């Protein structure tokens, strides 16, 4: 079998202060017991907007040059909204008294403070702890 000409010896988890570009966002709703592959469904924006806040999230793909992609979920429950708002503001999303459009985040550049988390029962992973304007 042919081998891929890719050097994975330098691949590691992303950590520290990084700058990334928002490349993709998926509108998702919780359809099962947990926010995982079996309990989450990606839907179009219209269906997402009709869902209850505590059952909705946006799954972001953020490209960090030379390091790979970070994946981050923005939740819309009352408890999560402060972090979600800070992230969207850092991405340049404009807010008005009648709402905002998360699609404005696409293509923006954002700064992030990233840590490596090692929760029990899971593989180590990169977690965004803070978003800021790049």
C-alpha positions in Angstrom: 0.0 0.0 0.0 1.4 3.4 -0.9 2.4 5.7 2.0 1.2 9.3 2.2 4.0 11.8 2.0 2.9 13.7 5.1 5.1 14.4 8.2 2.9 13.9 11.3 5.8 14.0 13.7 5.2 17.7 14.3 1.5 17.5 14.7 0.3 18.3 18.2 -2.6 19.9 20.0 -3.0 23.6 19.6 -2.2 25.6 22.8 -1.4 29.2 23.7 -2.3 32.5 22.1 -3.3 31.9 18.5 -5.0 33.7 15.6 -7.5 31.8 13.4 -9.9 32.3 10.5 -13.5 31.2 10.9 -13.9 28.9 7.9 -17.2 27.1 8.5 -20.2 27.2 10.8 -22.8 24.5 11.2 -26.2 25.2 12.7 -27.0 22.3 15.0 -29.8 21.2 17.3 -29.9 18.7 20.1 -32.0 15.7 19.1 -30.8 13.1 21.6 -29.7 12.9 25.3 -26.2 14.4 24.8 -24.4 16.9 22.6 -22.5 14.2 20.7 -22.5 12.7 17.2 -25.5 10.6 18.0 -27.5 13.3 19.7 -26.9 16.3 17.4 -28.3 17.1 14.0 -27.0 19.7 11.6 -29.9 21.7 10.1 -30.4 24.7 7.9 -30.4 28.2 9.4 -34.2 28.6 9.2 -34.8 25.4 11.2 -32.1 26.3 13.7 -33.7 29.7 14.3 -37.0 28.0 15.2 -35.4 25.7 17.9 -35.3 26.5 21.6 -32.2 28.3 22.8 -31.1 25.5 25.1 -31.3 23.0 22.2 -29.3 25.1 19.7 -25.6 25.6 19.0 -23.3 26.7 16.3 -20.3 24.4 15.5 -17.4 26.5 14.3 -14.3 25.4 12.3 -11.5 27.8 12.9 -8.3 27.4 10.8 -5.1 28.3 12.7 -2.3 28.7 10.1 0.5 26.2 10.5 -1.3 24.3 13.3 -4.6 22.9 11.9 -8.2 23.4 12.8 -9.9 24.2 16.1 -13.5 23.2 16.6 -15.6 25.2 19.0 -19.3 25.1 19.9 -21.3 28.2 20.7 -24.3 27.5 22.9 -27.3 29.6 23.4 -28.6 28.7 26.9 -28.8 31.5 29.5 -25.7 30.2 31.2 -23.6 30.0 28.0 -24.7 33.3 26.4 -21.9 35.5 27.9 -19.1 33.4 26.3 -21.1 33.1 23.1 -21.6 36.9 22.9 -17.9 37.6 23.6 -16.9 35.1 20.8 -19.3 36.7 18.3 -18.2 40.2 19.2 -14.6 39.2 18.8 -15.5 37.9 15.3 -17.1 41.2 14.4 -20.7 40.2 14.4 -22.9 43.3 14.8 -25.7 43.3 17.4 -28.9 45.3 17.2 -31.9 45.4 19.5 -33.7 43.1 17.1 -30.9 40.5 16.8 -27.8 39.5 14.9 -26.7 37.3 12.0 -24.1 34.6 13.0 -23.2 34.2 9.4 -21.3 37.5 9.7 -18.6 35.4 11.6 -17.7 33.5 8.4 -14.3 34.6 7.0 -13.4 36.7 10.0 -10.1 36.5 11.9 -10.2 36.0 15.6 -7.7 35.8 18.5 -8.0 32.9 21.0 -6.5 31.8 24.2 -6.3 28.0 23.9 -5.6 25.4 26.6 -5.2 21.6 26.4 -7.8 19.9 28.5 -7.6 16.2 29.6 -11.0 15.3 31.0 -11.5 11.8 32.5 -12.6 9.3 29.9 -11.7 11.4 26.9 -8.6 12.0 24.8 -6.7 15.3 25.4 -8.2 18.1 23.4 -7.7 21.8 22.6 -10.2 24.1 24.3 -10.8 27.8 23.5 -11.0 29.6 26.9 -11.2 33.1 25.5 -11.9 34.9 22.2 -10.6 38.4 21.4 -10.3 40.7 18.4 -7.3 39.9 16.3 
